[in-house]
Amino acid sequence: MLCKVTTIRAITANGVKVEKGMSVEVISQTSNFNNGKDREAMRQAFIRKYGIDVTKAMPSLTFFQIDVISH
């Protein structure tokens, strides 16, 4: 399924600055990103689009809104 992952707050931590509203689209097996493969796909998508590793500043999924775009 195709999911849109959006940051829900701004934060600067561990040398990474993340702004509220940054988003990427990710192909995922689930909509909750509880497996390592989906989280890595999300991390790589943010690196490609923004050049930052969001998981360094936002290690928990509570920092993100995940919306399913299509199944």
DOPAGU-699729 format. One record per atom (N, C-alpha, C, CB): x, y, z; atom name; residue in three letters. Coordinates in pm, 1 decimal, decimal comma. Atoms other than C-alpha are relative to their C-alpha. Glycine has a CB too. Layout:
<atoms>
{{X; Y; Z}; 'CA'; 'ala'}
...
</atoms>
This chain:
<atoms>
{{83,2; -117,6; 0,0}; 'N'; 'met'}
{{0,0; 0,0; 0,0}; 'CA'; 'met'}
{{87,4; 123,5; 0,0}; 'C'; 'met'}
{{-94,5; 0,0; 119,8}; 'CB'; 'met'}
{{-71,4; -126,5; 5,1}; 'N'; 'leu'}
{{105,8; 357,5; -58,5}; 'CA'; 'leu'}
{{-44,2; 85,2; 118,0}; 'C'; 'leu'}
{{-24,9; 73,5; -134,8}; 'CB'; 'leu'}
{{28,8; -80,0; -119,0}; 'N'; 'cys'}
{{130,2; 570,0; 255,6}; 'CA'; 'cys'}
{{72,2; 133,4; -7,0}; 'C'; 'cys'}
{{40,2; -75,5; 127,3}; 'CB'; 'cys'}
{{-62,4; -131,3; -14,7}; 'N'; 'lys'}
{{201,3; 936,2; 319,9}; 'CA'; 'lys'}
{{38,2; 14,0; 146,8}; 'C'; 'lys'}
{{-96,4; 117,0; -46,9}; 'CB'; 'lys'}
{{-51,7; -14,8; -135,5}; 'N'; 'val'}
{{418,7; 991,1; 627,7}; 'CA'; 'val'}
{{36,2; 146,3; 19,4}; 'C'; 'val'}
{{123,7; -93,5; 25,6}; 'CB'; 'val'}
{{-18,4; -142,8; -24,1}; 'N'; 'thr'}
{{413,4; 1344,4; 773,1}; 'CA'; 'thr'}
{{45,0; 22,8; 143,8}; 'C'; 'thr'}
{{-130,4; 77,9; -29,1}; 'CB'; 'thr'}
{{-42,8; -35,0; -135,9}; 'N'; 'thr'}
{{599,4; 1491,5; 1070,9}; 'CA'; 'thr'}
{{-106,4; 89,6; 62,9}; 'C'; 'thr'}
{{140,0; 71,4; -0,9}; 'CB'; 'thr'}
{{108,6; -74,9; -64,5}; 'N'; 'ile'}
{{355,9; 1634,2; 1326,6}; 'CA'; 'ile'}
{{50,4; 111,4; 90,3}; 'C'; 'ile'}
{{-86,4; -93,8; 80,4}; 'CB'; 'ile'}
{{-54,8; -111,3; -77,7}; 'N'; 'arg'}
{{594,4; 1869,8; 1508,1}; 'CA'; 'arg'}
{{141,9; 29,1; -43,8}; 'C'; 'arg'}
{{-4,1; -30,7; 150,4}; 'CB'; 'arg'}
{{-138,0; -38,1; 27,8}; 'N'; 'ala'}
{{919,9; 2056,9; 1466,2}; 'CA'; 'ala'}
{{86,8; -41,2; 118,4}; 'C'; 'ala'}
{{11,8; 153,1; -27,4}; 'CB'; 'ala'}
{{-92,8; 39,8; -105,4}; 'N'; 'ile'}
{{1221,3; 1933,9; 1659,4}; 'CA'; 'ile'}
{{142,5; 8,6; -53,2}; 'C'; 'ile'}
{{-31,4; -143,4; 50,9}; 'CB'; 'ile'}
{{-142,7; 8,4; 30,5}; 'N'; 'thr'}
{{1598,0; 1967,0; 1663,3}; 'CA'; 'thr'}
{{61,7; -88,2; 106,5}; 'C'; 'thr'}
{{68,5; 142,4; -4,6}; 'CB'; 'thr'}
{{-60,5; 94,1; -93,8}; 'N'; 'ala'}
{{1779,5; 1673,4; 1821,4}; 'CA'; 'ala'}
{{109,4; -78,5; -71,5}; 'C'; 'ala'}
{{-106,8; -96,1; 59,6}; 'CB'; 'ala'}
{{-109,7; 80,5; 53,1}; 'N'; 'asn'}
{{2103,4; 1482,4; 1769,5}; 'CA'; 'asn'}
{{55,1; 54,4; -131,5}; 'C'; 'asn'}
{{-46,0; -142,3; -19,7}; 'CB'; 'asn'}
{{-55,3; -63,5; 117,6}; 'N'; 'gly'}
{{2218,3; 1733,5; 1508,2}; 'CA'; 'gly'}
{{-90,7; 1,4; -121,6}; 'C'; 'gly'}
{{124,4; -66,1; -35,1}; 'CB'; 'gly'}
{{96,0; 4,9; 110,5}; 'N'; 'val'}
{{1905,2; 1692,9; 1293,5}; 'CA'; 'val'}
{{-113,9; 96,1; 29,6}; 'C'; 'val'}
{{-54,1; -144,7; -21,9}; 'CB'; 'val'}
{{112,2; -92,9; -14,5}; 'N'; 'lys'}
{{1647,0; 1968,4; 1240,5}; 'CA'; 'lys'}
{{-113,3; -47,9; -89,6}; 'C'; 'lys'}
{{41,9; 147,0; -35,9}; 'CB'; 'lys'}
{{118,6; 46,1; 71,9}; 'N'; 'val'}
{{1298,4; 1853,9; 1139,3}; 'CA'; 'val'}
{{-109,7; 104,3; 18,0}; 'C'; 'val'}
{{-46,8; -141,0; 50,9}; 'CB'; 'val'}
{{110,0; -95,6; -4,8}; 'N'; 'glu'}
{{1014,3; 2091,5; 1053,5}; 'CA'; 'glu'}
{{-133,5; -73,4; -2,2}; 'C'; 'glu'}
{{8,8; 99,2; -117,5}; 'CB'; 'glu'}
{{134,9; 54,6; 2,4}; 'N'; 'lys'}
{{647,0; 2021,0; 1113,1}; 'CA'; 'lys'}
{{-52,1; 2,9; -144,4}; 'C'; 'lys'}
{{-94,5; 80,1; 95,5}; 'CB'; 'lys'}
{{60,9; 5,4; 132,4}; 'N'; 'gly'}
{{470,5; 1911,3; 793,7}; 'CA'; 'gly'}
{{85,7; -61,8; -108,7}; 'C'; 'gly'}
{{-36,6; 135,1; -41,0}; 'CB'; 'gly'}
{{-81,9; 69,4; 100,1}; 'N'; 'met'}
{{761,9; 1743,9; 615,3}; 'CA'; 'met'}
{{-66,4; -134,1; -28,9}; 'C'; 'met'}
{{149,0; -19,5; 49,6}; 'CB'; 'met'}
{{67,1; 125,8; 30,8}; 'N'; 'ser'}
{{619,0; 1447,2; 427,8}; 'CA'; 'ser'}
{{67,0; -72,2; -115,5}; 'C'; 'ser'}
{{-145,9; 24,7; -32,5}; 'CB'; 'ser'}
{{-48,2; 86,4; 107,0}; 'N'; 'val'}
{{716,8; 1157,2; 205,1}; 'CA'; 'val'}
{{-106,6; -104,9; -28,2}; 'C'; 'val'}
{{136,3; -66,7; 37,7}; 'CB'; 'val'}
{{86,8; 112,1; 34,4}; 'N'; 'glu'}
{{530,5; 881,8; 24,5}; 'CA'; 'glu'}
{{83,6; -127,2; 1,0}; 'C'; 'glu'}
{{-68,5; 21,4; -139,0}; 'CB'; 'glu'}
{{-73,2; 124,9; -18,2}; 'N'; 'val'}
{{632,1; 525,5; 103,1}; 'CA'; 'val'}
{{-90,2; -117,4; -35,1}; 'C'; 'val'}
{{52,3; -12,8; 145,2}; 'CB'; 'val'}
{{71,6; 125,6; 22,7}; 'N'; 'ile'}
{{525,4; 185,0; -25,0}; 'CA'; 'ile'}
{{27,5; -87,8; 120,7}; 'C'; 'ile'}
{{44,5; -70,6; -134,9}; 'CB'; 'ile'}
{{-9,5; 70,3; -127,5}; 'N'; 'ser'}
{{456,3; -21,4; 285,8}; 'CA'; 'ser'}
{{-82,8; -128,2; -2,3}; 'C'; 'ser'}
{{-46,0; 90,8; 114,7}; 'CB'; 'ser'}
{{77,5; 123,1; -14,9}; 'N'; 'gln'}
{{335,4; -368,0; 381,1}; 'CA'; 'gln'}
{{-117,0; 20,2; 95,0}; 'C'; 'gln'}
{{89,2; -113,4; 50,2}; 'CB'; 'gln'}
{{105,4; -27,9; -97,2}; 'N'; 'thr'}
{{128,0; -227,9; 668,9}; 'CA'; 'thr'}
{{-15,6; 150,9; 13,3}; 'C'; 'thr'}
{{32,1; -65,1; 138,2}; 'CB'; 'thr'}
{{19,4; -144,1; -18,5}; 'N'; 'ser'}
{{-13,5; 111,0; 762,1}; 'CA'; 'ser'}
{{51,9; 49,3; 134,4}; 'C'; 'ser'}
{{-146,6; 34,5; -13,0}; 'CB'; 'ser'}
{{-46,4; -42,5; -131,9}; 'N'; 'asn'}
{{138,0; 113,0; 1111,1}; 'CA'; 'asn'}
{{152,4; 2,5; 13,2}; 'C'; 'asn'}
{{-57,4; -90,8; 104,9}; 'CB'; 'asn'}
{{-146,4; -7,4; 4,4}; 'N'; 'phe'}
{{509,8; 79,4; 1018,5}; 'CA'; 'phe'}
{{65,9; -66,4; 120,6}; 'C'; 'phe'}
{{44,0; 144,6; -8,3}; 'CB'; 'phe'}
{{-56,7; 69,5; -115,3}; 'N'; 'asn'}
{{575,2; -168,1; 1299,9}; 'CA'; 'asn'}
{{114,8; -93,6; -34,8}; 'C'; 'asn'}
{{-106,8; -77,5; 68,8}; 'CB'; 'asn'}
{{-111,8; 88,0; 33,0}; 'N'; 'asn'}
{{831,4; -367,7; 1104,5}; 'CA'; 'asn'}
{{119,6; 82,0; -48,5}; 'C'; 'asn'}
{{-41,7; -103,0; -107,3}; 'CB'; 'asn'}
{{-123,6; -69,7; 34,2}; 'N'; 'gly'}
{{1191,2; -273,8; 1033,4}; 'CA'; 'gly'}
{{10,6; 38,4; -146,3}; 'C'; 'gly'}
{{116,2; -84,5; 36,3}; 'CB'; 'gly'}
{{-8,3; -28,2; 143,7}; 'N'; 'lys'}
{{1154,7; -288,5; 654,5}; 'CA'; 'lys'}
{{-76,6; 128,0; -34,3}; 'C'; 'lys'}
{{-55,4; -119,0; -81,8}; 'CB'; 'lys'}
{{79,4; -120,2; 25,8}; 'N'; 'asp'}
{{880,1; -22,9; 650,1}; 'CA'; 'asp'}
{{65,5; 124,2; 61,2}; 'C'; 'asp'}
{{-142,1; -17,2; 55,4}; 'CB'; 'asp'}
{{-66,8; -114,2; -64,1}; 'N'; 'arg'}
{{1065,2; 201,3; 895,4}; 'CA'; 'arg'}
{{125,0; 41,2; -78,0}; 'C'; 'arg'}
{{37,7; -34,4; 145,8}; 'CB'; 'arg'}
{{-118,6; -30,8; 79,6}; 'N'; 'glu'}
{{1381,5; 175,9; 686,4}; 'CA'; 'glu'}
{{-39,7; 68,1; -130,8}; 'C'; 'glu'}
{{80,6; -128,2; -28,6}; 'CB'; 'glu'}
{{49,0; -64,1; 122,6}; 'N'; 'ala'}
{{1183,0; 264,9; 372,1}; 'CA'; 'ala'}
{{-37,1; 145,6; 28,5}; 'C'; 'ala'}
{{-122,5; -76,8; -57,2}; 'CB'; 'ala'}
{{35,6; -136,5; -39,6}; 'N'; 'met'}
{{1047,8; 571,8; 554,9}; 'CA'; 'met'}
{{126,3; 82,9; 21,0}; 'C'; 'met'}
{{-86,1; -0,8; 128,7}; 'CB'; 'met'}
{{-125,2; -69,8; -26,1}; 'N'; 'arg'}
{{1395,8; 669,8; 673,8}; 'CA'; 'arg'}
{{71,3; 36,7; -129,7}; 'C'; 'arg'}
{{90,9; -85,8; 87,1}; 'CB'; 'arg'}
{{-66,3; -24,1; 128,6}; 'N'; 'gln'}
{{1541,0; 635,9; 324,0}; 'CA'; 'gln'}
{{-73,7; 105,5; -83,0}; 'C'; 'gln'}
{{10,2; -130,8; -79,2}; 'CB'; 'gln'}
{{78,6; -99,1; 74,7}; 'N'; 'ala'}
{{1255,8; 839,6; 172,8}; 'CA'; 'ala'}
{{28,4; 141,3; 50,5}; 'C'; 'ala'}
{{-150,7; -30,9; 11,7}; 'CB'; 'ala'}
{{-33,6; -132,1; -54,6}; 'N'; 'phe'}
{{1328,6; 1131,0; 409,6}; 'CA'; 'phe'}
{{142,3; 40,3; -37,9}; 'C'; 'phe'}
{{-15,9; 0,6; 153,1}; 'CB'; 'phe'}
{{-137,4; -29,6; 41,0}; 'N'; 'ile'}
{{1699,5; 1106,1; 328,3}; 'CA'; 'ile'}
{{2,8; 44,5; -146,1}; 'C'; 'ile'}
{{91,2; -123,5; 20,6}; 'CB'; 'ile'}
{{2,7; -36,3; 142,2}; 'N'; 'arg'}
{{1627,5; 1115,4; -46,6}; 'CA'; 'arg'}
{{-61,2; 138,1; -23,2}; 'C'; 'arg'}
{{-78,0; -104,4; -79,1}; 'CB'; 'arg'}
{{72,2; -124,4; 25,8}; 'N'; 'lys'}
{{1382,9; 1405,7; -27,5}; 'CA'; 'lys'}
{{61,1; 120,8; 71,6}; 'C'; 'lys'}
{{-144,1; -15,6; 41,6}; 'CB'; 'lys'}
{{-45,4; -114,1; -80,8}; 'N'; 'tyr'}
{{1528,9; 1623,0; 250,7}; 'CA'; 'tyr'}
{{147,5; -6,1; 40,1}; 'C'; 'tyr'}
{{-83,5; 9,3; 123,9}; 'CB'; 'tyr'}
{{-140,0; 13,3; -38,4}; 'N'; 'gly'}
{{1880,4; 1489,3; 308,2}; 'CA'; 'gly'}
{{21,8; -14,6; 149,0}; 'C'; 'gly'}
{{75,9; 116,9; -48,5}; 'CB'; 'gly'}
{{-12,7; 16,9; -145,5}; 'N'; 'ile'}
{{1811,2; 1415,1; 675,6}; 'CA'; 'ile'}
{{-50,4; -137,9; 42,1}; 'C'; 'ile'}
{{-78,3; 110,9; 75,0}; 'CB'; 'ile'}
{{44,4; 126,2; -59,6}; 'N'; 'asp'}
{{1777,0; 1100,7; 884,6}; 'CA'; 'asp'}
{{-94,8; 34,6; 115,1}; 'C'; 'asp'}
{{122,6; -87,2; 50,3}; 'CB'; 'asp'}
{{98,0; -41,0; -101,7}; 'N'; 'val'}
{{1454,3; 1176,6; 1073,1}; 'CA'; 'val'}
{{0,3; -90,4; 121,5}; 'C'; 'val'}
{{-138,4; 2,7; -59,5}; 'CB'; 'val'}
{{2,8; 92,0; -113,8}; 'N'; 'thr'}
{{1494,1; 869,3; 1293,1}; 'CA'; 'thr'}
{{100,6; 38,3; 108,4}; 'C'; 'thr'}
{{27,5; -141,3; -47,2}; 'CB'; 'thr'}
{{-93,7; -48,3; -102,4}; 'N'; 'lys'}
{{1787,1; 1037,5; 1470,9}; 'CA'; 'lys'}
{{-66,8; 101,8; 91,2}; 'C'; 'lys'}
{{124,4; 61,9; -65,6}; 'CB'; 'lys'}
{{69,1; -102,6; -79,0}; 'N'; 'ala'}
{{1560,5; 1323,0; 1584,7}; 'CA'; 'ala'}
{{-134,6; -49,3; 51,4}; 'C'; 'ala'}
{{-20,0; 126,2; -83,3}; 'CB'; 'ala'}
{{133,9; 48,3; -33,3}; 'N'; 'met'}
{{1230,6; 1134,1; 1595,1}; 'CA'; 'met'}
{{0,6; -153,5; 1,5}; 'C'; 'met'}
{{-105,7; 54,2; -101,7}; 'CB'; 'met'}
{{-12,4; 145,3; -3,5}; 'N'; 'pro'}
{{1292,3; 775,4; 1707,8}; 'CA'; 'pro'}
{{-132,3; -76,1; 13,6}; 'C'; 'pro'}
{{88,7; -37,7; 112,2}; 'CB'; 'pro'}
{{128,7; 64,9; -22,0}; 'N'; 'ser'}
{{925,7; 702,7; 1782,9}; 'CA'; 'ser'}
{{-99,2; 36,4; -110,1}; 'C'; 'ser'}
{{-56,4; 38,8; 136,7}; 'CB'; 'ser'}
{{102,9; -26,1; 100,6}; 'N'; 'leu'}
{{635,9; 672,8; 1539,5}; 'CA'; 'leu'}
{{-104,5; 100,7; 47,5}; 'C'; 'leu'}
{{-68,1; -129,3; -38,3}; 'CB'; 'leu'}
{{95,4; -98,6; -51,1}; 'N'; 'thr'}
{{437,1; 906,8; 1766,8}; 'CA'; 'thr'}
{{27,1; 139,6; -56,6}; 'C'; 'thr'}
{{5,3; 4,0; 152,8}; 'CB'; 'thr'}
{{-34,8; -128,0; 60,6}; 'N'; 'phe'}
{{615,1; 1194,3; 1588,3}; 'CA'; 'phe'}
{{-55,3; 14,5; -142,0}; 'C'; 'phe'}
{{150,5; 16,5; -1,9}; 'CB'; 'phe'}
{{42,5; 2,0; 138,0}; 'N'; 'phe'}
{{451,5; 1101,5; 1256,3}; 'CA'; 'phe'}
{{-149,8; -28,5; -13,2}; 'C'; 'phe'}
{{79,6; -102,9; -76,7}; 'CB'; 'phe'}
{{136,2; 37,1; 40,1}; 'N'; 'gln'}
{{106,1; 1093,4; 1100,1}; 'CA'; 'gln'}
{{14,9; -85,7; -125,0}; 'C'; 'gln'}
{{-92,6; 127,9; -26,4}; 'CB'; 'gln'}
{{-8,8; 91,0; 113,6}; 'N'; 'ile'}
{{65,2; 800,7; 861,9}; 'CA'; 'ile'}
{{-138,2; -15,4; -59,6}; 'C'; 'ile'}
{{58,3; -137,8; 41,7}; 'CB'; 'ile'}
{{127,4; 9,0; 70,3}; 'N'; 'asp'}
{{-214,0; 814,8; 605,0}; 'CA'; 'asp'}
{{14,4; -95,6; -117,9}; 'C'; 'asp'}
{{-47,2; 139,9; -48,0}; 'CB'; 'asp'}
{{0,9; 91,2; 114,3}; 'N'; 'val'}
{{-295,9; 537,7; 358,0}; 'CA'; 'val'}
{{-57,7; 75,2; -120,7}; 'C'; 'val'}
{{-83,6; -130,3; 31,4}; 'CB'; 'val'}
{{45,4; -65,4; 122,9}; 'N'; 'ile'}
{{-322,1; 683,6; 5,9}; 'CA'; 'ile'}
{{-71,3; -99,8; -89,7}; 'C'; 'ile'}
{{118,3; 63,8; -74,9}; 'CB'; 'ile'}
{{65,8; 105,1; 78,1}; 'N'; 'ser'}
{{-403,0; 359,2; -176,5}; 'CA'; 'ser'}
{{45,3; -136,8; 48,1}; 'C'; 'ser'}
{{29,8; 16,3; -150,5}; 'CB'; 'ser'}
{{-30,8; 138,0; -43,8}; 'N'; 'his'}
{{-411,8; -14,5; -107,4}; 'CA'; 'his'}
{{62,2; -78,0; -110,2}; 'C'; 'his'}
{{-124,7; -71,7; 48,5}; 'CB'; 'his'}
</atoms>
